[in-house]
Amino acid sequence: MELLTDIRIRKTTHSKIGEVDFTNLEFGKYTSDHMLVCDYANGEWQTPHIVPFGNLVMSPSALALHYGQTVFEGMKAFRMEDGRINIFRMDKHYDRFVRSLERMCMAVVPKEIFVEGIARLVEMDQLWVPSEPGTALYLRPFVFASEARFGVKVAEEYRFIIFTGPVPSLYAEPIKVKVETNYIRAGKGGTGFAKCGGNYGGAFYPTHLARKEGYDQVLWTDAKENKYIEESGMMNAMFVINDTLVTPPLSDSILDGITRDSLLEIARDLAYKTEERRISVDELVNAFENNTITEAFGAGTAAVVAPIGTIHIEGLDYSLPAYTKTSISSRLKLKIERLRTGKEEDKFGWNFIV
Ligand SMILES: *Cc1c(COP(=O)(O)O)cnc(C)c1O
């Protein structure tokens, strides 16, 4: 691609790629050879640098460590059938990154630094993009407040980093989730729609408690009444009720998932009925009693679809039927995978070929 941005490059002299067992990848274990680093200071973004992946030097008083100004994205690059590399829905990830940064009162990374930075980095580390079905190069762009100053304030210095790493296909077994009516993830007017670190930090403890009770995740409910489903762990929640794909509508307490959006679009394209509306816990109970609920799953970049086998609601475990190749969630997942590896025409314009 034609570069608009000046990116300084220092290549590694010791590639780590020989240390990776590509037949046995683990999520989050390996990082590729290079990373992009770009600082914001004196009111502007400085020249981005691509350098060997390595530890950072930073002050213990860096504001992000204390007051939580830290925002990230999670996206993937795929090896296509013809060997080229595709970065999936880059524009939509960028737009969400901007919304997260704005909500956290942080400096916004210019689009060309984001797009060209990712493209250059992926191009340089292209050997790291795995090719087994379902695998990908995970991309992690993030910004944190790097200013060294321990008084409470909005930071004036930030650091933008992108690093990448190969990840396996997650063939998730159906999980057990618990409807959470005590703790909440996000409330009206809060930061639930932003991909900021604090949302995760606050979710760990309730999730830990659910795990101790034998559940894999919590199904979050709304902060006001604990009556309506919000998200499934750190994924968007989707259900098939009366053969209709149903998911809660976007709000300031729900993250605008790119997988959620993609699955909805694909479902509409395949002429499935879809509804974005509130889903109450009572509706779920009724749907189980009438056998009208046939699928429930989390939607997110890491697994695409995480099927739910059991939902715990107020003391009772409700089971969903087994998932098969003809389940709507399986069909949608297959379709998204075919689309982004080029096995099917990219009619939505979602692919960015490096
Ligand atoms: C990242 C995230 C999702 C999923 O978003 P994708 O863009 O599909 O990966 C859903 N919910 C929360 C809370 C998240 O942080």
The ligand as an SDF file (V2000), in Angstrom:
LIG
                    3D

 15 15  0  0  0  0  0  0  0  0999 V2000
  -14.4180   -7.0780   22.9070 C   0  0  0  0  0  0  0  0  0  0  0  0
  -15.7220   -7.3290   23.5670 C   0  0  0  0  0  0  0  0  0  0  0  0
  -16.7860   -7.9640   22.9010 C   0  0  0  0  0  0  0  0  0  0  0  0
  -16.6700   -8.5720   21.5340 C   0  0  0  0  0  0  0  0  0  0  0  0
  -16.3410   -7.6700   20.5370 O   0  0  0  0  0  0  0  0  0  0  0  0
  -15.7440   -8.1820   19.1700 P   0  0  0  0  0  0  0  0  0  0  0  0
  -15.4930   -6.9340   18.4040 O   0  0  0  0  0  0  0  0  0  0  0  0
  -16.7570   -9.0330   18.5250 O   0  0  0  0  0  0  0  0  0  0  0  0
  -14.5070   -8.9510   19.4890 O   0  0  0  0  0  0  0  0  0  0  0  0
  -17.9940   -8.0800   23.5630 C   0  0  0  0  0  0  0  0  0  0  0  0
  -18.1580   -7.6220   24.8140 N   0  0  0  0  0  0  0  0  0  0  0  0
  -17.1600   -7.0210   25.4850 C   0  0  0  0  0  0  0  0  0  0  0  0
  -17.4260   -6.5220   26.8580 C   0  0  0  0  0  0  0  0  0  0  0  0
  -15.9060   -6.8600   24.8980 C   0  0  0  0  0  0  0  0  0  0  0  0
  -14.9300   -6.2640   25.5810 O   0  0  0  0  0  0  0  0  0  0  0  0
  1  2  1  0
  2  3  1  0
  2 14  2  0
  3  4  1  0
  3 10  2  0
  4  5  1  0
  5  6  1  0
  6  7  2  0
  6  8  1  0
  6  9  1  0
 10 11  1  0
 11 12  2  0
 12 13  1  0
 12 14  1  0
 14 15  1  0
M  END
$$$$
